[in-house]
C-alpha cells in the first residue's frame, strides 16, 4: 500500500497523535536547516557555527554571538507552511495532543497550535541574565551590538545553546506526551541530536512514522517511512 495512504488511514483512526519535528519542518517556510548540504553548518564563518551557538561562545564573545544570532537564527518575515497548518488543524479536531519541536522560530504557534513543547527554546522570548526581566524579540532585533537590560545585565534569548541543559519541565511534558501517544509522527529531523532524539524510546503506541528527506538512525524501527517534505506530505493528507 502507498505509504501516504497508510499514513492517512493511521491519522483517521488515531485519537492521540503526537508530532515531533526538527529543522526540516521549517525549511519549506524558507528557513535554513543545519545539517543539509547548504545548511548553516556548511557555511563559512569566522568560527564554526556549532561553537558560535554555544554557551561558552556567548559568554566569551557576546558581541559576535549576537551578530551571528540576529543574522542566522531570527527568522524574519517568514510564514508557517502546510506542515504547521496541518498540525494546528489536527489539534483543532481533537486528534493531535501535542507538537514537540526542536525549532526556535515559533511558527507552530503562529499557525495556531496551542500545545507546543519547544525543546530548544524560542527566539520569541528573551530575558535579562541578571534580573530576569522579559523582553520581546523586537528588542533584540532593534538593538545594535549586545542588548542590555535597564539594570545593566545582558538580555539573553530564551534558546538552549550547546553546553546548556534542556528545560526540565518542557522535557517532562514532551516525554509524557510521547508515552501516551497512539501515533507518533516524526518529521524533518535527522534524529542525531540528544537528548531530543531519545524521545522515541518512550513511544509505546501503535504506529511510528518517519517523514524525512534523508535516512535516519531510526528508519528500521519505523512502521512507515516517507522520503518527502513534511509540509507536502501532511498538507496533502490533512488540508487536501
KEVEXMI-671428 format. One line per 8 residues: number of its first residue (from 0); their letters; for each residue x, y, z of C-alpha. Coordinates in pm, 1 decimal, m for minus. Example, Ala and Ser with C-alpha at 12.3 -4.5 7.8 and 13.67 -1.06 7.14 Angstrom:
<atoms>
0 = as = 1230.0,m450.0,780.0  1367.0,m106.0,714.0
</atoms>
This chain:
<atoms>
0 = xxxxxxxx = 0.0,0.0,0.0  117.9,353.8,m74.2  285.5,498.1,235.2  95.6,828.7,211.2  m232.8,638.2,204.6  m124.2,427.8,501.2  m39.7,741.2,699.6  m376.1,896.4,614.1
8 = xxxxxxxx = m555.2,586.4,743.1  m347.3,592.5,1061.7  m433.0,957.5,1122.1  m802.9,890.4,1065.0  m819.5,611.0,1323.0  m584.0,763.9,1582.3  m702.5,965.6,1882.1  m374.0,1063.8,2047.7
16 = xxxxxxxx = m133.8,1182.5,1778.7  195.0,1345.6,1873.1  422.6,1517.7,1622.7  795.4,1552.1,1686.4  974.9,1776.0,1438.2  1307.0,1934.3,1356.2  1456.8,2191.8,1123.4  1317.8,2022.2,812.8
24 = xxxxxxxx = 968.6,2130.4,915.1  1059.3,2496.6,867.5  1272.6,2472.2,553.1  955.3,2488.3,345.8  899.6,2831.2,501.2  1240.1,2943.4,374.7  1437.6,2890.7,696.7  1775.3,2721.5,659.0
32 = xxxxxxxx = 1832.1,2394.8,838.0  2162.5,2295.0,994.9  2297.5,1970.9,852.7  2195.7,1961.2,486.2  2441.9,2037.5,205.6  2351.5,2406.5,204.7  2263.2,2425.3,574.8  2408.5,2661.3,832.0
40 = xxxxxxxx = 2677.0,2415.0,941.9  2816.9,2402.1,588.3  2855.2,2780.6,567.7  3183.0,2961.6,634.5  3209.1,3197.4,929.5  3490.2,3330.6,1146.4  3418.9,3049.3,1391.8  3241.8,2714.8,1343.8
48 = xxxxxxxx = 2863.7,2767.2,1370.6  2834.2,2498.7,1638.9  3077.2,2693.5,1856.6  2904.0,3023.8,1786.6  2582.5,2868.7,1918.6  2743.0,2752.2,2241.4  2713.4,2890.4,2593.4  3090.7,2928.2,2604.3
56 = xxxxxxxx = 3091.5,3148.8,2293.4  2800.6,3355.2,2428.4  2998.6,3428.5,2744.1  3337.3,3490.2,2577.2  3223.2,3676.7,2264.5  2875.4,3821.2,2325.4  2915.9,4081.1,2051.0  2997.4,3818.4,1785.8
64 = xxxxxxxx = 2729.6,3587.9,1924.2  2456.9,3846.9,1876.2  2577.4,3941.5,1527.7  2550.0,3575.4,1425.4  2227.1,3519.9,1615.6  2046.0,3812.6,1453.3  2167.0,3716.7,1106.4  2110.9,3341.2,1114.9
72 = xxxxxxxx = 1874.6,3246.4,1399.7  1595.7,3503.1,1395.2  1351.4,3419.8,1117.7  1228.1,3749.0,976.3  917.0,3783.9,759.0  850.8,3410.5,739.2  513.6,3238.8,749.2  402.0,2890.7,853.1
80 = xxxxxxxx = 384.1,2629.5,578.3  131.8,2345.5,523.2  303.7,2129.4,786.8  237.5,2387.3,1057.9  m121.1,2446.7,945.2  m195.9,2074.0,913.0  m79.4,2007.5,1267.8  m282.5,2300.4,1401.8
88 = xxxxxxxx = m587.3,2159.8,1222.4  m536.3,1812.3,1369.1  m516.6,1968.0,1714.8  m836.1,2165.3,1645.5  m1006.3,1838.4,1550.8  m904.2,1689.3,1884.6  m681.4,1424.7,1728.2  m336.3,1570.6,1796.8
96 = xxxxxxxx = m239.6,1612.6,2160.6  98.1,1783.8,2126.8  367.1,1919.2,1898.2  724.9,1868.4,2012.7  974.9,2078.0,1822.4  1348.2,2135.4,1809.3  1284.6,2461.4,1622.7  1301.3,2803.7,1784.2
104 = xxxxxxxx = 1106.9,3004.6,1523.3  759.5,2995.7,1682.1  588.1,2903.6,1354.4  376.4,2629.7,1513.3  212.7,2882.9,1743.6  179.1,3129.8,1458.3  m16.4,2865.6,1264.8  m249.5,2812.7,1558.6
112 = xxxxxxxx = m105.0,2521.2,1757.6  m169.1,2551.7,2131.4  18.8,2264.7,2296.3  378.8,2302.6,2179.2  687.2,2178.7,2363.3  984.5,2381.9,2239.5  1279.1,2164.1,2340.7  1541.9,2417.5,2236.2
120 = xxxxxxxx = 1356.0,2728.2,2346.6  1233.5,3012.5,2129.4  1353.9,3335.9,1972.6  1021.4,3495.3,2069.5  1121.6,3523.6,2435.3  1428.3,3685.6,2591.6  1526.8,3761.0,2946.6  1785.6,3956.8,3141.2
128 = xxxxxxxx = 2068.2,3739.0,3265.2  2086.8,3947.4,3584.8  1733.7,4042.8,3695.2  1519.8,3812.5,3479.7  1312.4,4086.7,3314.2  1139.6,3961.9,2998.0  1187.3,4123.1,2657.1  1017.4,4073.1,2321.3
136 = xxxxxxxx = 1203.4,3970.6,2007.0  1183.0,4325.4,1867.9  1410.5,4440.7,2148.4  1685.5,4205.3,2029.7  1625.7,4287.4,1662.6  1634.2,4661.2,1715.1  1939.5,4670.2,1940.2  2284.2,4733.9,1794.7
144 = xxxxxxxx = 2551.0,4515.7,1947.6  2498.6,4334.5,2277.3  2146.9,4403.0,2413.8  2147.6,4526.0,2771.7  1866.4,4545.6,3023.7  1797.2,4868.8,3209.8  1963.9,4704.3,3511.0  2284.1,4655.4,3310.1
152 = xxxxxxxx = 2256.6,4282.5,3255.9  2278.9,4116.3,2914.3  1943.6,4021.3,2762.6  1977.9,3656.7,2652.6  1748.6,3482.3,2403.4  1545.9,3205.0,2564.0  1711.7,2940.7,2346.9  1911.6,2638.0,2457.6
160 = xxxxxxxx = 2273.2,2678.1,2349.1  2527.6,2399.0,2320.0  2653.3,2328.4,2669.7  2319.7,2416.6,2831.2  2055.5,2181.0,2969.4  1708.8,2143.4,2821.2  1429.7,2289.6,3030.6  1325.3,2013.2,3268.8
168 = xxxxxxxx = 951.9,2085.7,3264.9  945.7,2107.6,2885.4  1127.5,1775.7,2851.2  897.8,1608.7,3105.5  590.7,1732.0,2917.8  729.3,1602.1,2590.2  807.8,1261.6,2740.4  458.2,1232.1,2885.0
176 = xxxxxxxx = 301.4,1325.7,2551.3  505.9,1066.2,2360.5  440.5,799.7,2623.2  63.6,843.6,2586.3  51.1,870.0,2205.0  m104.9,604.9,1985.6  55.8,754.6,1671.3  393.6,928.4,1671.5
184 = xxxxxxxx = 485.3,1122.2,1358.2  849.3,1231.4,1342.1  932.2,1478.5,1066.7  1215.1,1691.0,936.3  1481.4,1576.4,1179.5  1797.4,1369.9,1141.2  1740.5,1222.3,1488.7  2106.6,1264.1,1575.6
192 = xxxxxxxx = 2078.4,1532.9,1845.3  2035.1,1403.8,2200.0  1858.2,1404.9,2437.5  1583.4,1509.2,2192.5  1623.6,1204.2,1967.6  1587.9,978.8,2270.8  1220.7,1075.8,2298.1  1135.1,799.0,2051.4
200 = xxxxxxxx = 1235.6,543.7,2313.9  933.2,648.0,2522.2  684.8,567.3,2246.6  477.0,257.3,2321.7  188.0,323.7,2083.0  74.2,151.8,1766.9  246.5,331.3,1478.3  575.1,516.2,1438.4
208 = xxxxxxxx = 604.3,730.0,1124.4  921.0,897.9,996.3  895.3,1172.7,733.8  1239.3,1294.3,628.2  1423.9,1354.3,303.8  1731.6,1164.9,422.8  1781.3,841.4,614.4  1778.0,844.8,995.1
216 = xxxxxxxx = 1918.7,602.4,1253.9  1561.2,504.9,1342.9  1432.4,409.6,997.6  1443.2,38.1,1072.8  1222.5,91.1,1378.8  952.1,283.5,1192.5  628.4,133.6,1065.1  605.4,393.4,787.7
224 = xxxxxxxx = 895.1,583.0,626.2  822.7,865.4,381.8  1101.1,1040.2,187.3  909.7,1359.5,108.1  892.4,1713.0,251.4  689.2,1728.7,571.9  465.0,2012.6,454.7  388.4,1847.5,124.7
232 = xxxxxxxx = 304.2,1520.7,298.1  89.2,1643.8,586.0  m66.6,1919.7,380.9  m193.8,1675.8,118.6  m339.9,1446.2,384.0  m495.6,1696.0,625.1  m560.5,2011.4,422.5  m645.2,1846.8,90.8
</atoms>
